[in-house]
Amino acid sequence: MDWYPDRDETLQCRARTDFAAGVAPRVAGARWFRDTRRRDIQGELAEEAGWPEGPEFSLRPAGERAARRTGRVLGIGIPAVLNVVSNALGGAGSPFGSPSARGRPDDPENEVDDFPVMFADPGTVARGAPWQLDPARRPEAYRTHLALTDRRLVFLGTTEATVGPADVLWEVPRDAVAELRRMPYSELEADVRLTFADSSWLRLTTRNPDDAARLIRFLQGAVGSLAKSDLTEGQRIRVDRFVRELPKDAEPPEFTVLPSGIVQVSCRVPARGAAGVHETHALLMDAAGAPAQPRPGDL
């Protein structure tokens, strides 16, 4: 791994994370940075935090919006990531899935009429977000991740095909976070809104609906993480067999205990022919290592 938590903290999950982009016809593909008066603050971010210049977006005219609605299905294409494989029967499973449908707008003011990905007045927490989260500002091969530990949220930057340490771009303590909310009206339903205690917020995409759900579950304390040493003997035997069935370039497994006590094991595997994309293989097991079904409230 290219980044490790401190010795006195536990890494709970890590997910690819970027500033989101609009999907409603009027704001499709756009993102803005606003203060609470809805002024564009990109100039302030450049002066205060050294942000590089980025693209200038404008609301799409009515005629173009109608054309995009007619041809919207053509723009969905192949999903940016492959869906997680939730394999309750214990096998490695298929890495393929279909894109999640967009939901309905929960917040039309910020999803249909406008699309801010930073909503923050001067001096608020969200203003500290790193510019590297913006795909339009960073180098093409650069990727950003959010690592959630039991103490903090750490935003990391890495360059594809490198093995060096990740750049620690920004971190905030968990008690600075008021809410991490799922925003279904998004491509693949993979967006989240990260709201801080001072009411400033960021809209992010994980590019994978399952990663969005995992981040929310961990941040809300609905699930907990385990080390392999915490597993029973039967569980360790099952995990070893599961890992042997995966490609050799699979990342080390992560262990999550769900509210019912069932343990979820998940491994990320680089997707073939898609740089920066990972497939997630997972299984659920009981205390003996036998296949288990999720119970109400688990997932």
C-alpha positions as CSV (number, residue, x, y, z in Angstrom):
1,M,0.0,0.0,0.0
2,D,1.2,3.6,-0.7
3,W,-0.1,5.0,2.6
4,Y,-0.5,3.7,6.1
5,P,-2.3,5.1,9.1
6,D,-0.5,5.9,12.3
7,R,0.2,3.1,14.7
8,D,-2.5,4.2,17.1
9,E,-5.3,4.3,14.5
10,T,-7.1,1.9,12.3
11,L,-7.8,2.2,8.6
12,Q,-11.5,1.4,8.0
13,C,-11.9,1.9,4.3
14,R,-10.4,3.7,1.3
15,A,-12.2,4.8,-1.9
16,R,-11.5,6.6,-5.1
17,T,-12.9,10.1,-4.6
18,D,-13.2,13.2,-6.9
19,F,-15.3,16.3,-7.2
20,A,-18.6,15.2,-8.7
21,A,-20.2,16.6,-12.0
22,G,-23.8,17.3,-12.8
23,V,-26.1,14.9,-14.6
24,A,-29.3,17.1,-15.0
25,P,-29.5,18.5,-18.6
26,R,-28.9,22.1,-17.5
27,V,-25.7,21.3,-15.6
28,A,-24.5,18.1,-17.2
29,G,-20.8,17.6,-16.9
30,A,-20.4,20.9,-15.0
31,R,-19.2,21.8,-11.5
32,W,-19.0,25.1,-9.6
33,F,-17.4,26.4,-6.5
34,R,-19.7,28.7,-4.5
35,D,-20.1,30.6,-1.3
36,T,-23.4,30.8,0.5
37,R,-24.4,33.8,-1.6
38,R,-23.9,31.6,-4.7
39,R,-20.9,33.6,-5.9
40,D,-18.3,31.8,-7.9
41,I,-15.2,31.6,-5.6
42,Q,-12.6,30.1,-7.9
43,G,-10.7,33.4,-8.0
44,E,-10.6,33.4,-4.2
45,L,-9.4,29.8,-4.1
46,A,-6.6,30.7,-6.5
47,E,-5.5,33.7,-4.3
48,E,-6.0,32.0,-0.9
49,A,-5.0,28.4,-1.6
50,G,-3.0,28.6,-4.9
51,W,-5.5,26.7,-6.9
52,P,-4.6,26.4,-10.6
53,E,-6.9,27.8,-13.3
54,G,-9.8,25.5,-14.2
55,P,-12.5,25.5,-16.8
56,E,-15.4,28.0,-16.7
57,F,-18.8,26.3,-17.0
58,S,-22.1,28.0,-17.9
59,L,-25.7,26.7,-17.6
60,R,-26.8,25.0,-20.8
61,P,-29.4,26.8,-23.0
62,A,-32.9,25.2,-23.3
63,G,-32.4,23.9,-26.8
64,E,-29.2,22.1,-25.9
65,R,-30.9,20.7,-22.8
66,A,-33.7,19.2,-24.9
67,A,-31.2,17.6,-27.3
68,R,-29.3,16.1,-24.4
69,R,-32.4,14.7,-22.9
70,T,-33.2,13.0,-26.2
71,G,-29.8,11.4,-26.5
72,R,-29.0,10.9,-22.9
73,V,-28.9,7.2,-23.1
74,L,-26.0,7.4,-25.6
75,G,-23.9,9.2,-23.1
76,I,-24.1,6.6,-20.3
77,G,-21.7,4.2,-22.0
78,I,-19.7,1.7,-20.1
79,P,-19.7,2.3,-16.3
80,A,-16.7,4.1,-14.9
81,V,-16.2,1.2,-12.5
82,L,-17.5,-2.3,-12.3
83,N,-20.0,-3.0,-9.6
84,V,-18.9,-4.8,-6.4
85,V,-19.5,-8.5,-6.4
86,S,-21.4,-9.4,-3.2
87,N,-21.0,-13.1,-3.1
88,A,-23.0,-14.5,-0.3
89,L,-22.4,-18.1,-1.6
90,G,-18.7,-17.8,-1.1
91,G,-17.2,-17.9,-4.6
92,A,-15.2,-15.2,-6.3
93,G,-18.1,-14.3,-8.5
94,S,-18.4,-12.3,-11.7
95,P,-16.8,-8.9,-12.0
96,F,-19.4,-7.6,-14.4
97,G,-22.5,-5.6,-13.7
98,S,-24.7,-2.9,-15.1
99,P,-24.7,0.8,-14.3
100,S,-27.1,2.0,-11.6
101,A,-29.9,4.2,-12.8
102,R,-30.0,7.8,-11.7
103,G,-32.3,8.6,-8.9
104,R,-34.6,11.6,-8.5
105,P,-33.2,15.0,-7.4
106,D,-33.1,15.3,-3.6
107,D,-32.0,18.9,-3.8
108,P,-33.1,20.5,-7.1
109,E,-31.5,23.9,-6.2
110,N,-28.1,22.2,-6.1
111,E,-28.6,19.4,-8.6
112,V,-30.8,20.8,-11.4
113,D,-30.6,24.6,-11.3
114,D,-27.0,24.8,-10.2
115,F,-24.3,22.2,-9.3
116,P,-21.9,23.4,-6.6
117,V,-19.3,20.8,-5.5
118,M,-18.0,23.2,-2.9
119,F,-20.4,25.4,-0.9
120,A,-18.3,27.3,1.6
121,D,-17.8,30.8,3.0
122,P,-14.3,32.1,3.8
123,G,-12.8,30.4,6.9
124,T,-15.0,27.3,6.7
125,V,-13.7,23.7,6.7
126,A,-14.7,22.9,3.1
127,R,-12.4,25.7,1.8
128,G,-9.5,23.5,2.7
129,A,-10.3,20.8,0.1
130,P,-7.4,20.1,-2.3
131,W,-7.6,21.2,-5.9
132,Q,-6.4,17.8,-7.0
133,L,-9.9,16.5,-6.4
134,D,-10.9,18.3,-9.6
135,P,-10.2,16.0,-12.6
136,A,-10.1,19.1,-14.8
137,R,-7.2,20.7,-12.8
138,R,-4.9,17.8,-12.1
139,P,-2.6,15.7,-14.4
140,E,-4.4,13.0,-16.3
141,A,-2.7,10.1,-14.6
142,Y,-3.3,11.5,-11.1
143,R,-5.9,9.9,-8.8
144,T,-7.4,11.0,-5.5
145,H,-8.6,8.8,-2.7
146,L,-10.4,9.2,0.6
147,A,-9.0,7.1,3.5
148,L,-11.3,6.9,6.5
149,T,-9.7,5.9,9.8
150,D,-11.2,5.7,13.3
151,R,-9.8,9.2,13.9
152,R,-9.8,11.2,10.6
153,L,-10.5,11.6,6.9
154,V,-7.4,11.7,4.9
155,F,-7.4,12.8,1.2
156,L,-4.6,11.1,-0.8
157,G,-3.1,11.6,-4.2
158,T,-1.3,9.0,-6.3
159,T,0.0,8.7,-9.8
160,E,-0.8,5.6,-11.8
161,A,1.9,3.0,-12.3
162,T,4.0,4.3,-9.4
163,V,4.9,2.5,-6.2
164,G,6.0,5.5,-4.1
165,P,4.2,6.9,-1.1
166,A,0.9,8.7,-1.7
167,D,0.7,12.5,-1.3
168,V,-1.3,13.5,1.8
169,L,-3.3,16.3,0.3
170,W,-5.6,17.2,3.2
171,E,-7.0,15.7,6.4
172,V,-9.8,16.5,8.8
173,P,-10.8,15.0,12.1
174,R,-13.9,12.9,12.2
175,D,-15.5,15.2,14.7
176,A,-15.4,18.0,12.1
177,V,-17.9,16.0,10.0
178,A,-21.6,16.5,10.6
179,E,-22.9,14.2,7.9
180,L,-22.0,12.1,4.9
181,R,-25.1,11.7,2.8
182,R,-25.8,9.6,-0.3
183,M,-26.9,11.7,-3.3
184,P,-28.7,9.2,-5.6
185,Y,-29.3,11.7,-8.4
186,S,-25.9,11.0,-10.0
187,E,-24.1,8.8,-12.5
188,L,-24.1,5.3,-11.1
189,E,-25.7,6.7,-7.9
190,A,-22.1,7.1,-6.5
191,D,-22.2,10.7,-5.2
192,V,-22.0,11.7,-1.6
193,R,-22.3,15.1,0.1
194,L,-19.7,15.6,2.9
195,T,-21.1,18.3,5.3
196,F,-18.9,19.7,8.1
197,A,-20.0,20.9,11.5
198,D,-19.8,24.6,10.3
199,S,-22.4,23.7,7.5
200,S,-19.9,24.0,4.6
201,W,-20.0,21.0,2.3
202,L,-18.4,19.2,-0.6
203,R,-20.1,17.0,-3.2
204,L,-17.9,14.1,-4.2
205,T,-18.2,11.0,-6.4
206,T,-16.7,7.7,-5.5
207,R,-17.4,6.3,-9.0
208,N,-18.7,3.2,-7.3
209,P,-22.1,3.0,-5.4
210,D,-20.8,0.3,-3.1
211,D,-17.8,2.5,-2.1
212,A,-20.2,5.3,-1.3
213,A,-22.3,3.0,0.8
214,R,-19.2,1.7,2.7
215,L,-18.0,5.1,3.5
216,I,-21.3,6.1,4.9
217,R,-21.7,2.9,7.0
218,F,-18.2,3.3,8.5
219,L,-18.6,7.1,9.2
220,Q,-22.0,6.5,10.9
221,G,-20.5,3.7,13.0
222,A,-22.9,1.1,11.6
223,V,-20.0,-1.3,10.9
224,G,-16.6,-2.0,12.3
225,S,-13.3,-3.1,10.9
226,L,-11.3,-6.2,11.8
227,A,-7.8,-7.4,11.4
228,K,-7.1,-11.0,10.1
229,S,-5.8,-11.9,13.6
230,D,-9.3,-11.1,15.0
231,L,-10.9,-13.8,12.8
232,T,-11.7,-17.3,14.0
233,E,-9.7,-20.3,12.7
234,G,-12.6,-21.3,10.4
235,Q,-12.8,-17.7,9.0
236,R,-9.1,-17.5,8.3
237,I,-9.2,-20.8,6.4
238,R,-12.1,-19.5,4.3
239,V,-10.3,-16.2,3.6
240,D,-7.1,-18.0,2.5
241,R,-9.1,-20.1,0.0
242,F,-10.9,-17.0,-1.2
243,V,-7.6,-15.1,-1.8
244,R,-6.1,-18.0,-3.6
245,E,-9.0,-17.9,-6.1
246,L,-8.2,-14.2,-7.0
247,P,-5.7,-12.8,-9.5
248,K,-2.2,-12.4,-8.1
249,D,-2.4,-8.6,-8.3
250,A,-5.4,-8.4,-5.9
251,E,-5.0,-6.0,-3.0
252,P,-4.9,-7.4,0.6
253,P,-8.4,-8.3,1.9
254,E,-10.4,-5.9,4.1
255,F,-12.6,-7.3,6.9
256,T,-15.8,-5.7,8.1
257,V,-18.1,-6.8,10.8
258,L,-21.7,-6.0,10.0
259,P,-24.4,-5.1,12.6
260,S,-25.6,-8.7,12.7
261,G,-22.1,-10.0,13.4
262,I,-21.6,-11.4,9.9
263,V,-18.1,-10.7,8.5
264,Q,-17.7,-9.3,5.0
265,V,-14.4,-9.9,3.2
266,S,-13.6,-7.7,0.2
267,C,-10.6,-7.5,-2.1
268,R,-10.0,-4.9,-4.9
269,V,-8.5,-6.2,-8.1
270,P,-7.2,-4.0,-11.0
271,A,-9.6,-4.3,-14.0
272,R,-8.0,-5.5,-17.2
273,G,-7.7,-2.9,-19.9
274,A,-9.0,0.0,-17.7
275,A,-6.3,2.0,-16.0
276,G,-7.3,3.2,-12.5
277,V,-10.4,1.0,-12.4
278,H,-10.9,-1.8,-9.8
279,E,-13.3,-4.6,-9.4
280,T,-14.3,-5.6,-5.9
281,H,-14.8,-9.2,-5.0
282,A,-16.5,-10.0,-1.7
283,L,-18.0,-12.7,0.4
284,L,-20.0,-12.9,3.6
285,M,-19.3,-15.5,6.3
286,D,-20.5,-16.5,9.7
287,A,-18.3,-17.2,12.8
288,A,-17.3,-20.6,11.5
289,G,-16.3,-19.3,8.0
290,A,-19.5,-20.7,6.4
291,P,-21.4,-18.7,3.7
292,A,-23.8,-16.3,5.3
293,Q,-26.7,-14.2,4.0
294,P,-27.0,-10.5,5.0
295,R,-29.7,-9.7,7.6
296,P,-31.9,-6.7,7.8
297,G,-29.8,-3.6,8.5
298,D,-26.5,-5.2,7.4
299,L,-26.2,-3.7,3.9
